[in-house]
Amino acid sequence: FTVFAPTNEAFAALPAGTVETLLKPENKDKLVKILTCHVIGAKAMAADVMSMAKADGGTHKVKTVGGCELSLKADGGKVTVTDENGNVANVTIADVEQSNGVIHVIDKVLLPKM
């Protein structure tokens, strides 16, 4: 798996009350959708993302575990992730390897179209 993990600051930058609202039991499905839209079902190191983006003319589109489409771009050694709403997150820490994949830390929360 590849997980794009937002920082605490990214969650704090959401509109006031967003996190609290998402944590309510009645919003579990919405929360699951948001979280699974940060996960890709294959391990993709930063170098892999850069290669795929280059091969696809600069932007590589990928489906997430949650069914969202993300656009991955690589420019000048930096990777960005754009969600379905056009919000752009920068990868601030890449290639944090885990036993079942890799984590890339991002500076924004990716939101699906709802």
Jmol script that loads the backbone (N, CA, C; Angstrom):
load data "model"
ATOM      1  N   PHE A   1       0.827  -1.199   0.000  1.00  0.00           N
ATOM      2  CA  PHE A   1       0.000   0.000   0.000  1.00  0.00           C
ATOM      3  C   PHE A   1       0.862   1.250   0.000  1.00  0.00           C
ATOM      4  N   THR A   2       0.310   2.314  -0.509  1.00  0.00           N
ATOM      5  CA  THR A   2       0.912   3.636  -0.405  1.00  0.00           C
ATOM      6  C   THR A   2      -0.095   4.517   0.312  1.00  0.00           C
ATOM      7  N   VAL A   3       0.341   5.144   1.395  1.00  0.00           N
ATOM      8  CA  VAL A   3      -0.532   6.023   2.165  1.00  0.00           C
ATOM      9  C   VAL A   3       0.000   7.445   2.078  1.00  0.00           C
ATOM     10  N   PHE A   4      -0.868   8.366   1.687  1.00  0.00           N
ATOM     11  CA  PHE A   4      -0.550   9.789   1.736  1.00  0.00           C
ATOM     12  C   PHE A   4      -1.125  10.283   3.057  1.00  0.00           C
ATOM     13  N   ALA A   5      -0.246  10.517   4.030  1.00  0.00           N
ATOM     14  CA  ALA A   5      -0.665  10.828   5.398  1.00  0.00           C
ATOM     15  C   ALA A   5      -0.556  12.321   5.689  1.00  0.00           C
ATOM     16  N   PRO A   6      -1.702  12.987   5.882  1.00  0.00           N
ATOM     17  CA  PRO A   6      -1.658  14.414   6.209  1.00  0.00           C
ATOM     18  C   PRO A   6      -1.071  14.655   7.601  1.00  0.00           C
ATOM     19  N   THR A   7      -0.396  15.778   7.742  1.00  0.00           N
ATOM     20  CA  THR A   7       0.149  16.172   9.044  1.00  0.00           C
ATOM     21  C   THR A   7      -0.988  16.630   9.955  1.00  0.00           C
ATOM     22  N   ASN A   8      -0.693  16.745  11.249  1.00  0.00           N
ATOM     23  CA  ASN A   8      -1.671  17.299  12.189  1.00  0.00           C
ATOM     24  C   ASN A   8      -2.065  18.705  11.760  1.00  0.00           C
ATOM     25  N   GLU A   9      -1.089  19.461  11.249  1.00  0.00           N
ATOM     26  CA  GLU A   9      -1.352  20.829  10.796  1.00  0.00           C
ATOM     27  C   GLU A   9      -2.329  20.841   9.620  1.00  0.00           C
ATOM     28  N   ALA A  10      -2.247  19.818   8.769  1.00  0.00           N
ATOM     29  CA  ALA A  10      -3.168  19.726   7.630  1.00  0.00           C
ATOM     30  C   ALA A  10      -4.604  19.560   8.122  1.00  0.00           C
ATOM     31  N   PHE A  11      -4.793  18.701   9.133  1.00  0.00           N
ATOM     32  CA  PHE A  11      -6.136  18.528   9.693  1.00  0.00           C
ATOM     33  C   PHE A  11      -6.596  19.805  10.389  1.00  0.00           C
ATOM     34  N   ALA A  12      -5.677  20.469  11.087  1.00  0.00           N
ATOM     35  CA  ALA A  12      -6.015  21.713  11.790  1.00  0.00           C
ATOM     36  C   ALA A  12      -6.417  22.822  10.825  1.00  0.00           C
ATOM     37  N   ALA A  13      -5.928  22.755   9.584  1.00  0.00           N
ATOM     38  CA  ALA A  13      -6.229  23.790   8.589  1.00  0.00           C
ATOM     39  C   ALA A  13      -7.609  23.623   7.946  1.00  0.00           C
ATOM     40  N   LEU A  14      -8.277  22.497   8.215  1.00  0.00           N
ATOM     41  CA  LEU A  14      -9.634  22.312   7.693  1.00  0.00           C
ATOM     42  C   LEU A  14     -10.560  23.320   8.374  1.00  0.00           C
ATOM     43  N   PRO A  15     -11.690  23.628   7.759  1.00  0.00           N
ATOM     44  CA  PRO A  15     -12.623  24.575   8.393  1.00  0.00           C
ATOM     45  C   PRO A  15     -12.980  24.150   9.821  1.00  0.00           C
ATOM     46  N   ALA A  16     -13.178  25.130  10.677  1.00  0.00           N
ATOM     47  CA  ALA A  16     -13.483  24.872  12.094  1.00  0.00           C
ATOM     48  C   ALA A  16     -14.632  23.877  12.229  1.00  0.00           C
ATOM     49  N   GLY A  17     -14.439  22.877  13.098  1.00  0.00           N
ATOM     50  CA  GLY A  17     -15.478  21.892  13.372  1.00  0.00           C
ATOM     51  C   GLY A  17     -15.496  20.698  12.442  1.00  0.00           C
ATOM     52  N   THR A  18     -14.702  20.723  11.382  1.00  0.00           N
ATOM     53  CA  THR A  18     -14.727  19.633  10.398  1.00  0.00           C
ATOM     54  C   THR A  18     -14.335  18.301  11.025  1.00  0.00           C
ATOM     55  N   VAL A  19     -13.208  18.274  11.730  1.00  0.00           N
ATOM     56  CA  VAL A  19     -12.726  17.014  12.317  1.00  0.00           C
ATOM     57  C   VAL A  19     -13.726  16.501  13.350  1.00  0.00           C
ATOM     58  N   GLU A  20     -14.220  17.392  14.204  1.00  0.00           N
ATOM     59  CA  GLU A  20     -15.187  16.994  15.233  1.00  0.00           C
ATOM     60  C   GLU A  20     -16.441  16.396  14.597  1.00  0.00           C
ATOM     61  N   THR A  21     -16.914  17.021  13.524  1.00  0.00           N
ATOM     62  CA  THR A  21     -18.108  16.539  12.824  1.00  0.00           C
ATOM     63  C   THR A  21     -17.858  15.159  12.220  1.00  0.00           C
ATOM     64  N   LEU A  22     -16.691  14.977  11.609  1.00  0.00           N
ATOM     65  CA  LEU A  22     -16.375  13.689  10.980  1.00  0.00           C
ATOM     66  C   LEU A  22     -16.260  12.560  11.998  1.00  0.00           C
ATOM     67  N   LEU A  23     -15.896  12.878  13.228  1.00  0.00           N
ATOM     68  CA  LEU A  23     -15.717  11.849  14.248  1.00  0.00           C
ATOM     69  C   LEU A  23     -17.031  11.399  14.887  1.00  0.00           C
ATOM     70  N   LYS A  24     -18.135  12.054  14.564  1.00  0.00           N
ATOM     71  CA  LYS A  24     -19.436  11.644  15.101  1.00  0.00           C
ATOM     72  C   LYS A  24     -19.846  10.319  14.460  1.00  0.00           C
ATOM     73  N   PRO A  25     -20.475   9.427  15.262  1.00  0.00           N
ATOM     74  CA  PRO A  25     -20.860   8.102  14.736  1.00  0.00           C
ATOM     75  C   PRO A  25     -21.676   8.160  13.446  1.00  0.00           C
ATOM     76  N   GLU A  26     -22.554   9.140  13.314  1.00  0.00           N
ATOM     77  CA  GLU A  26     -23.400   9.206  12.118  1.00  0.00           C
ATOM     78  C   GLU A  26     -22.622   9.586  10.856  1.00  0.00           C
ATOM     79  N   ASN A  27     -21.378  10.022  11.023  1.00  0.00           N
ATOM     80  CA  ASN A  27     -20.556  10.415   9.870  1.00  0.00           C
ATOM     81  C   ASN A  27     -19.440   9.419   9.566  1.00  0.00           C
ATOM     82  N   LYS A  28     -19.567   8.208  10.128  1.00  0.00           N
ATOM     83  CA  LYS A  28     -18.512   7.203   9.957  1.00  0.00           C
ATOM     84  C   LYS A  28     -18.231   6.913   8.481  1.00  0.00           C
ATOM     85  N   ASP A  29     -19.265   6.766   7.662  1.00  0.00           N
ATOM     86  CA  ASP A  29     -19.068   6.445   6.243  1.00  0.00           C
ATOM     87  C   ASP A  29     -18.277   7.540   5.530  1.00  0.00           C
ATOM     88  N   LYS A  30     -18.580   8.787   5.856  1.00  0.00           N
ATOM     89  CA  LYS A  30     -17.884   9.923   5.246  1.00  0.00           C
ATOM     90  C   LYS A  30     -16.410   9.923   5.668  1.00  0.00           C
ATOM     91  N   LEU A  31     -16.158   9.660   6.953  1.00  0.00           N
ATOM     92  CA  LEU A  31     -14.790   9.613   7.463  1.00  0.00           C
ATOM     93  C   LEU A  31     -14.002   8.491   6.790  1.00  0.00           C
ATOM     94  N   VAL A  32     -14.608   7.309   6.679  1.00  0.00           N
ATOM     95  CA  VAL A  32     -13.948   6.173   6.024  1.00  0.00           C
ATOM     96  C   VAL A  32     -13.612   6.523   4.576  1.00  0.00           C
ATOM     97  N   LYS A  33     -14.544   7.169   3.876  1.00  0.00           N
ATOM     98  CA  LYS A  33     -14.314   7.567   2.480  1.00  0.00           C
ATOM     99  C   LYS A  33     -13.111   8.502   2.388  1.00  0.00           C
ATOM    100  N   ILE A  34     -13.058   9.509   3.263  1.00  0.00           N
ATOM    101  CA  ILE A  34     -11.939  10.457   3.242  1.00  0.00           C
ATOM    102  C   ILE A  34     -10.620   9.734   3.511  1.00  0.00           C
ATOM    103  N   LEU A  35     -10.601   8.892   4.536  1.00  0.00           N
ATOM    104  CA  LEU A  35      -9.354   8.204   4.894  1.00  0.00           C
ATOM    105  C   LEU A  35      -8.899   7.247   3.794  1.00  0.00           C
ATOM    106  N   THR A  36      -9.825   6.489   3.200  1.00  0.00           N
ATOM    107  CA  THR A  36      -9.425   5.532   2.165  1.00  0.00           C
ATOM    108  C   THR A  36      -9.069   6.226   0.853  1.00  0.00           C
ATOM    109  N   CYS A  37      -9.425   7.486   0.728  1.00  0.00           N
ATOM    110  CA  CYS A  37      -9.006   8.253  -0.456  1.00  0.00           C
ATOM    111  C   CYS A  37      -7.557   8.726  -0.327  1.00  0.00           C
ATOM    112  N   HIS A  38      -6.903   8.366   0.767  1.00  0.00           N
ATOM    113  CA  HIS A  38      -5.484   8.665   0.960  1.00  0.00           C
ATOM    114  C   HIS A  38      -4.619   7.418   0.756  1.00  0.00           C
ATOM    115  N   VAL A  39      -5.246   6.302   0.332  1.00  0.00           N
ATOM    116  CA  VAL A  39      -4.541   5.018   0.242  1.00  0.00           C
ATOM    117  C   VAL A  39      -4.621   4.455  -1.176  1.00  0.00           C
ATOM    118  N   ILE A  40      -3.462   4.052  -1.705  1.00  0.00           N
ATOM    119  CA  ILE A  40      -3.378   3.389  -3.005  1.00  0.00           C
ATOM    120  C   ILE A  40      -3.008   1.932  -2.742  1.00  0.00           C
ATOM    121  N   GLY A  41      -3.615   1.023  -3.487  1.00  0.00           N
ATOM    122  CA  GLY A  41      -3.429  -0.401  -3.258  1.00  0.00           C
ATOM    123  C   GLY A  41      -2.135  -0.994  -3.778  1.00  0.00           C
ATOM    124  N   ALA A  42      -1.104  -0.195  -3.961  1.00  0.00           N
ATOM    125  CA  ALA A  42       0.205  -0.685  -4.409  1.00  0.00           C
ATOM    126  C   ALA A  42       1.284   0.177  -3.766  1.00  0.00           C
ATOM    127  N   LYS A  43       2.448  -0.400  -3.589  1.00  0.00           N
ATOM    128  CA  LYS A  43       3.566   0.353  -3.017  1.00  0.00           C
ATOM    129  C   LYS A  43       4.193   1.218  -4.111  1.00  0.00           C
ATOM    130  N   ALA A  44       4.234   2.520  -3.874  1.00  0.00           N
ATOM    131  CA  ALA A  44       4.825   3.443  -4.852  1.00  0.00           C
ATOM    132  C   ALA A  44       5.779   4.391  -4.135  1.00  0.00           C
ATOM    133  N   MET A  45       7.056   4.126  -4.287  1.00  0.00           N
ATOM    134  CA  MET A  45       8.069   5.010  -3.724  1.00  0.00           C
ATOM    135  C   MET A  45       8.068   6.317  -4.525  1.00  0.00           C
ATOM    136  N   ALA A  46       8.649   7.364  -3.980  1.00  0.00           N
ATOM    137  CA  ALA A  46       8.665   8.667  -4.657  1.00  0.00           C
ATOM    138  C   ALA A  46       9.276   8.557  -6.056  1.00  0.00           C
ATOM    139  N   ALA A  47      10.337   7.781  -6.196  1.00  0.00           N
ATOM    140  CA  ALA A  47      10.976   7.612  -7.510  1.00  0.00           C
ATOM    141  C   ALA A  47      10.011   6.954  -8.498  1.00  0.00           C
ATOM    142  N   ASP A  48       9.184   6.007  -8.006  1.00  0.00           N
ATOM    143  CA  ASP A  48       8.181   5.356  -8.861  1.00  0.00           C
ATOM    144  C   ASP A  48       7.145   6.374  -9.328  1.00  0.00           C
ATOM    145  N   VAL A  49       6.690   7.212  -8.388  1.00  0.00           N
ATOM    146  CA  VAL A  49       5.696   8.241  -8.724  1.00  0.00           C
ATOM    147  C   VAL A  49       6.261   9.180  -9.779  1.00  0.00           C
ATOM    148  N   MET A  50       7.517   9.578  -9.593  1.00  0.00           N
ATOM    149  CA  MET A  50       8.155  10.485 -10.554  1.00  0.00           C
ATOM    150  C   MET A  50       8.241   9.841 -11.939  1.00  0.00           C
ATOM    151  N   SER A  51       8.611   8.569 -11.982  1.00  0.00           N
ATOM    152  CA  SER A  51       8.712   7.853 -13.264  1.00  0.00           C
ATOM    153  C   SER A  51       7.357   7.725 -13.942  1.00  0.00           C
ATOM    154  N   MET A  52       6.318   7.376 -13.159  1.00  0.00           N
ATOM    155  CA  MET A  52       4.977   7.223 -13.727  1.00  0.00           C
ATOM    156  C   MET A  52       4.456   8.561 -14.249  1.00  0.00           C
ATOM    157  N   ALA A  53       4.670   9.624 -13.482  1.00  0.00           N
ATOM    158  CA  ALA A  53       4.208  10.949 -13.906  1.00  0.00           C
ATOM    159  C   ALA A  53       4.909  11.374 -15.193  1.00  0.00           C
ATOM    160  N   LYS A  54       6.213  11.144 -15.245  1.00  0.00           N
ATOM    161  CA  LYS A  54       6.981  11.516 -16.439  1.00  0.00           C
ATOM    162  C   LYS A  54       6.491  10.726 -17.653  1.00  0.00           C
ATOM    163  N   ALA A  55       6.266   9.425 -17.461  1.00  0.00           N
ATOM    164  CA  ALA A  55       5.811   8.563 -18.554  1.00  0.00           C
ATOM    165  C   ALA A  55       4.424   8.966 -19.057  1.00  0.00           C
ATOM    166  N   ASP A  56       3.623   9.561 -18.176  1.00  0.00           N
ATOM    167  CA  ASP A  56       2.261   9.971 -18.538  1.00  0.00           C
ATOM    168  C   ASP A  56       2.174  11.448 -18.915  1.00  0.00           C
ATOM    169  N   GLY A  57       3.300  12.048 -19.261  1.00  0.00           N
ATOM    170  CA  GLY A  57       3.280  13.440 -19.705  1.00  0.00           C
ATOM    171  C   GLY A  57       3.229  14.464 -18.588  1.00  0.00           C
ATOM    172  N   GLY A  58       3.603  14.051 -17.383  1.00  0.00           N
ATOM    173  CA  GLY A  58       3.677  14.998 -16.270  1.00  0.00           C
ATOM    174  C   GLY A  58       2.700  14.735 -15.145  1.00  0.00           C
ATOM    175  N   THR A  59       1.600  14.060 -15.444  1.00  0.00           N
ATOM    176  CA  THR A  59       0.598  13.763 -14.415  1.00  0.00           C
ATOM    177  C   THR A  59       0.173  12.305 -14.523  1.00  0.00           C
ATOM    178  N   HIS A  60       0.235  11.586 -13.404  1.00  0.00           N
ATOM    179  CA  HIS A  60      -0.206  10.189 -13.371  1.00  0.00           C
ATOM    180  C   HIS A  60      -1.467  10.108 -12.522  1.00  0.00           C
ATOM    181  N   LYS A  61      -2.559   9.657 -13.121  1.00  0.00           N
ATOM    182  CA  LYS A  61      -3.821   9.516 -12.393  1.00  0.00           C
ATOM    183  C   LYS A  61      -3.889   8.113 -11.800  1.00  0.00           C
ATOM    184  N   VAL A  62      -4.382   8.044 -10.569  1.00  0.00           N
ATOM    185  CA  VAL A  62      -4.444   6.762  -9.878  1.00  0.00           C
ATOM    186  C   VAL A  62      -5.724   6.691  -9.048  1.00  0.00           C
ATOM    187  N   LYS A  63      -6.318   5.488  -9.011  1.00  0.00           N
ATOM    188  CA  LYS A  63      -7.504   5.251  -8.184  1.00  0.00           C
ATOM    189  C   LYS A  63      -7.053   4.833  -6.789  1.00  0.00           C
ATOM    190  N   THR A  64      -7.780   5.302  -5.790  1.00  0.00           N
ATOM    191  CA  THR A  64      -7.461   4.946  -4.411  1.00  0.00           C
ATOM    192  C   THR A  64      -8.326   3.776  -3.956  1.00  0.00           C
ATOM    193  N   VAL A  65      -7.994   3.238  -2.788  1.00  0.00           N
ATOM    194  CA  VAL A  65      -8.776   2.166  -2.185  1.00  0.00           C
ATOM    195  C   VAL A  65     -10.222   2.625  -1.982  1.00  0.00           C
ATOM    196  N   GLY A  66     -10.409   3.915  -1.705  1.00  0.00           N
ATOM    197  CA  GLY A  66     -11.748   4.464  -1.484  1.00  0.00           C
ATOM    198  C   GLY A  66     -12.489   4.843  -2.750  1.00  0.00           C
ATOM    199  N   GLY A  67     -11.893   4.587  -3.927  1.00  0.00           N
ATOM    200  CA  GLY A  67     -12.560   4.869  -5.187  1.00  0.00           C
ATOM    201  C   GLY A  67     -12.374   6.284  -5.706  1.00  0.00           C
ATOM    202  N   CYS A  68     -11.531   7.057  -5.060  1.00  0.00           N
ATOM    203  CA  CYS A  68     -11.260   8.423  -5.519  1.00  0.00           C
ATOM    204  C   CYS A  68     -10.171   8.389  -6.591  1.00  0.00           C
ATOM    205  N   GLU A  69     -10.074   9.460  -7.356  1.00  0.00           N
ATOM    206  CA  GLU A  69      -8.994   9.578  -8.327  1.00  0.00           C
ATOM    207  C   GLU A  69      -8.070  10.707  -7.890  1.00  0.00           C
ATOM    208  N   LEU A  70      -6.789  10.374  -7.765  1.00  0.00           N
ATOM    209  CA  LEU A  70      -5.773  11.367  -7.427  1.00  0.00           C
ATOM    210  C   LEU A  70      -4.889  11.597  -8.639  1.00  0.00           C
ATOM    211  N   SER A  71      -4.384  12.805  -8.754  1.00  0.00           N
ATOM    212  CA  SER A  71      -3.425  13.132  -9.811  1.00  0.00           C
ATOM    213  C   SER A  71      -2.073  13.354  -9.160  1.00  0.00           C
ATOM    214  N   LEU A  72      -1.110  12.537  -9.540  1.00  0.00           N
ATOM    215  CA  LEU A  72       0.240  12.633  -8.988  1.00  0.00           C
ATOM    216  C   LEU A  72       1.126  13.348  -9.990  1.00  0.00           C
ATOM    217  N   LYS A  73       1.857  14.348  -9.510  1.00  0.00           N
ATOM    218  CA  LYS A  73       2.770  15.093 -10.375  1.00  0.00           C
ATOM    219  C   LYS A  73       4.144  15.118  -9.737  1.00  0.00           C
ATOM    220  N   ALA A  74       5.153  15.172 -10.583  1.00  0.00           N
ATOM    221  CA  ALA A  74       6.530  15.305 -10.120  1.00  0.00           C
ATOM    222  C   ALA A  74       7.157  16.436 -10.904  1.00  0.00           C
ATOM    223  N   ASP A  75       7.718  17.389 -10.183  1.00  0.00           N
ATOM    224  CA  ASP A  75       8.339  18.531 -10.835  1.00  0.00           C
ATOM    225  C   ASP A  75       9.551  18.957 -10.027  1.00  0.00           C
ATOM    226  N   GLY A  76      10.700  18.912 -10.655  1.00  0.00           N
ATOM    227  CA  GLY A  76      11.917  19.336  -9.974  1.00  0.00           C
ATOM    228  C   GLY A  76      12.229  18.551  -8.719  1.00  0.00           C
ATOM    229  N   GLY A  77      11.910  17.268  -8.723  1.00  0.00           N
ATOM    230  CA  GLY A  77      12.201  16.433  -7.564  1.00  0.00           C
ATOM    231  C   GLY A  77      11.154  16.507  -6.468  1.00  0.00           C
ATOM    232  N   LYS A  78      10.100  17.290  -6.672  1.00  0.00           N
ATOM    233  CA  LYS A  78       9.019  17.388  -5.685  1.00  0.00           C
ATOM    234  C   LYS A  78       7.779  16.690  -6.225  1.00  0.00           C
ATOM    235  N   VAL A  79       7.086  16.007  -5.324  1.00  0.00           N
ATOM    236  CA  VAL A  79       5.867  15.299  -5.697  1.00  0.00           C
ATOM    237  C   VAL A  79       4.671  16.035  -5.099  1.00  0.00           C
ATOM    238  N   THR A  80       3.624  16.219  -5.923  1.00  0.00           N
ATOM    239  CA  THR A  80       2.371  16.781  -5.428  1.00  0.00           C
ATOM    240  C   THR A  80       1.240  15.815  -5.732  1.00  0.00           C
ATOM    241  N   VAL A  81       0.198  15.898  -4.915  1.00  0.00           N
ATOM    242  CA  VAL A  81      -0.984  15.060  -5.063  1.00  0.00           C
ATOM    243  C   VAL A  81      -2.190  15.990  -5.133  1.00  0.00           C
ATOM    244  N   THR A  82      -2.987  15.853  -6.183  1.00  0.00           N
ATOM    245  CA  THR A  82      -4.174  16.691  -6.341  1.00  0.00           C
ATOM    246  C   THR A  82      -5.412  15.821  -6.191  1.00  0.00           C
ATOM    247  N   ASP A  83      -6.349  16.255  -5.333  1.00  0.00           N
ATOM    248  CA  ASP A  83      -7.573  15.479  -5.122  1.00  0.00           C
ATOM    249  C   ASP A  83      -8.624  15.814  -6.181  1.00  0.00           C
ATOM    250  N   GLU A  84      -9.793  15.201  -6.059  1.00  0.00           N
ATOM    251  CA  GLU A  84     -10.861  15.369  -7.053  1.00  0.00           C
ATOM    252  C   GLU A  84     -11.431  16.788  -7.091  1.00  0.00           C
ATOM    253  N   ASN A  85     -11.164  17.567  -6.057  1.00  0.00           N
ATOM    254  CA  ASN A  85     -11.665  18.942  -5.978  1.00  0.00           C
ATOM    255  C   ASN A  85     -10.635  19.968  -6.424  1.00  0.00           C
ATOM    256  N   GLY A  86      -9.447  19.481  -6.829  1.00  0.00           N
ATOM    257  CA  GLY A  86      -8.399  20.390  -7.277  1.00  0.00           C
ATOM    258  C   GLY A  86      -7.479  20.890  -6.182  1.00  0.00           C
ATOM    259  N   ASN A  87      -7.655  20.384  -4.949  1.00  0.00           N
ATOM    260  CA  ASN A  87      -6.759  20.767  -3.850  1.00  0.00           C
ATOM    261  C   ASN A  87      -5.415  20.070  -4.029  1.00  0.00           C
ATOM    262  N   VAL A  88      -4.338  20.823  -3.902  1.00  0.00           N
ATOM    263  CA  VAL A  88      -2.996  20.288  -4.127  1.00  0.00           C
ATOM    264  C   VAL A  88      -2.259  20.136  -2.802  1.00  0.00           C
ATOM    265  N   ALA A  89      -1.768  18.920  -2.548  1.00  0.00           N
ATOM    266  CA  ALA A  89      -0.964  18.637  -1.361  1.00  0.00           C
ATOM    267  C   ALA A  89       0.470  18.378  -1.804  1.00  0.00           C
ATOM    268  N   ASN A  90       1.400  18.902  -1.046  1.00  0.00           N
ATOM    269  CA  ASN A  90       2.825  18.668  -1.298  1.00  0.00           C
ATOM    270  C   ASN A  90       3.303  17.513  -0.435  1.00  0.00           C
ATOM    271  N   VAL A  91       4.097  16.616  -1.015  1.00  0.00           N
ATOM    272  CA  VAL A  91       4.736  15.573  -0.216  1.00  0.00           C
ATOM    273  C   VAL A  91       5.904  16.241   0.502  1.00  0.00           C
ATOM    274  N   THR A  92       5.827  16.264   1.831  1.00  0.00           N
ATOM    275  CA  THR A  92       6.864  16.928   2.627  1.00  0.00           C
ATOM    276  C   THR A  92       7.913  15.949   3.138  1.00  0.00           C
ATOM    277  N   ILE A  93       7.504  14.708   3.367  1.00  0.00           N
ATOM    278  CA  ILE A  93       8.434  13.632   3.744  1.00  0.00           C
ATOM    279  C   ILE A  93       8.048  12.422   2.903  1.00  0.00           C
ATOM    280  N   ALA A  94       8.979  11.944   2.094  1.00  0.00           N
ATOM    281  CA  ALA A  94       8.688  10.821   1.194  1.00  0.00           C
ATOM    282  C   ALA A  94       9.342   9.537   1.689  1.00  0.00           C
ATOM    283  N   ASP A  95       8.791   8.428   1.222  1.00  0.00           N
ATOM    284  CA  ASP A  95       9.421   7.115   1.362  1.00  0.00           C
ATOM    285  C   ASP A  95       9.648   6.656   2.799  1.00  0.00           C
ATOM    286  N   VAL A  96       8.632   6.779   3.651  1.00  0.00           N
ATOM    287  CA  VAL A  96       8.705   6.224   5.006  1.00  0.00           C
ATOM    288  C   VAL A  96       8.239   4.777   4.870  1.00  0.00           C
ATOM    289  N   GLU A  97       9.201   3.869   4.769  1.00  0.00           N
ATOM    290  CA  GLU A  97       8.866   2.468   4.492  1.00  0.00           C
ATOM    291  C   GLU A  97       8.256   1.777   5.704  1.00  0.00           C
ATOM    292  N   GLN A  98       7.241   0.959   5.425  1.00  0.00           N
ATOM    293  CA  GLN A  98       6.557   0.155   6.431  1.00  0.00           C
ATOM    294  C   GLN A  98       6.565  -1.293   5.948  1.00  0.00           C
ATOM    295  N   SER A  99       6.186  -2.218   6.815  1.00  0.00           N
ATOM    296  CA  SER A  99       6.219  -3.633   6.430  1.00  0.00           C
ATOM    297  C   SER A  99       5.238  -3.940   5.295  1.00  0.00           C
ATOM    298  N   ASN A 100       4.149  -3.177   5.197  1.00  0.00           N
ATOM    299  CA  ASN A 100       3.143  -3.457   4.165  1.00  0.00           C
ATOM    300  C   ASN A 100       3.047  -2.365   3.102  1.00  0.00           C
ATOM    301  N   GLY A 101       4.067  -1.495   3.026  1.00  0.00           N
ATOM    302  CA  GLY A 101       4.028  -0.452   2.003  1.00  0.00           C
ATOM    303  C   GLY A 101       4.876   0.748   2.363  1.00  0.00           C
ATOM    304  N   VAL A 102       4.384   1.921   1.964  1.00  0.00           N
ATOM    305  CA  VAL A 102       5.156   3.147   2.155  1.00  0.00           C
ATOM    306  C   VAL A 102       4.213   4.296   2.510  1.00  0.00           C
ATOM    307  N   ILE A 103       4.709   5.219   3.316  1.00  0.00           N
ATOM    308  CA  ILE A 103       3.961   6.420   3.682  1.00  0.00           C
ATOM    309  C   ILE A 103       4.678   7.627   3.099  1.00  0.00           C
ATOM    310  N   HIS A 104       3.878   8.534   2.529  1.00  0.00           N
ATOM    311  CA  HIS A 104       4.378   9.844   2.111  1.00  0.00           C
ATOM    312  C   HIS A 104       3.581  10.866   2.925  1.00  0.00           C
ATOM    313  N   VAL A 105       4.268  11.702   3.674  1.00  0.00           N
ATOM    314  CA  VAL A 105       3.604  12.723   4.484  1.00  0.00           C
ATOM    315  C   VAL A 105       3.245  13.901   3.582  1.00  0.00           C
ATOM    316  N   ILE A 106       2.000  14.382   3.704  1.00  0.00           N
ATOM    317  CA  ILE A 106       1.531  15.502   2.878  1.00  0.00           C
ATOM    318  C   ILE A 106       1.034  16.647   3.760  1.00  0.00           C
ATOM    319  N   ASP A 107       0.978  17.847   3.167  1.00  0.00           N
ATOM    320  CA  ASP A 107       0.636  19.040   3.943  1.00  0.00           C
ATOM    321  C   ASP A 107      -0.821  19.490   3.831  1.00  0.00           C
ATOM    322  N   LYS A 108      -1.670  18.675   3.182  1.00  0.00           N
ATOM    323  CA  LYS A 108      -3.103  18.998   3.100  1.00  0.00           C
ATOM    324  C   LYS A 108      -3.897  17.699   3.183  1.00  0.00           C
ATOM    325  N   VAL A 109      -5.140  17.809   3.625  1.00  0.00           N
ATOM    326  CA  VAL A 109      -6.041  16.661   3.637  1.00  0.00           C
ATOM    327  C   VAL A 109      -6.686  16.570   2.255  1.00  0.00           C
ATOM    328  N   LEU A 110      -6.645  15.380   1.662  1.00  0.00           N
ATOM    329  CA  LEU A 110      -7.258  15.145   0.351  1.00  0.00           C
ATOM    330  C   LEU A 110      -8.741  14.837   0.561  1.00  0.00           C
ATOM    331  N   LEU A 111      -9.597  15.558  -0.147  1.00  0.00           N
ATOM    332  CA  LEU A 111     -11.032  15.373   0.042  1.00  0.00           C
ATOM    333  C   LEU A 111     -11.693  14.860  -1.233  1.00  0.00           C
ATOM    334  N   PRO A 112     -12.505  13.801  -1.095  1.00  0.00           N
ATOM    335  CA  PRO A 112     -13.218  13.279  -2.266  1.00  0.00           C
ATOM    336  C   PRO A 112     -14.390  14.182  -2.620  1.00  0.00           C
ATOM    337  N   LYS A 113     -14.861  14.052  -3.854  1.00  0.00           N
ATOM    338  CA  LYS A 113     -16.114  14.727  -4.213  1.00  0.00           C
ATOM    339  C   LYS A 113     -17.221  13.968  -3.512  1.00  0.00           C
ATOM    340  N   MET A 114     -18.077  14.664  -2.821  1.00  0.00           N
ATOM    341  CA  MET A 114     -19.158  13.995  -2.077  1.00  0.00           C
ATOM    342  C   MET A 114     -20.497  14.508  -2.573  1.00  0.00           C
TER     343      MET A 114
END
end "model"
wireframe off; spacefill off
backbone 0.3
color backbone group
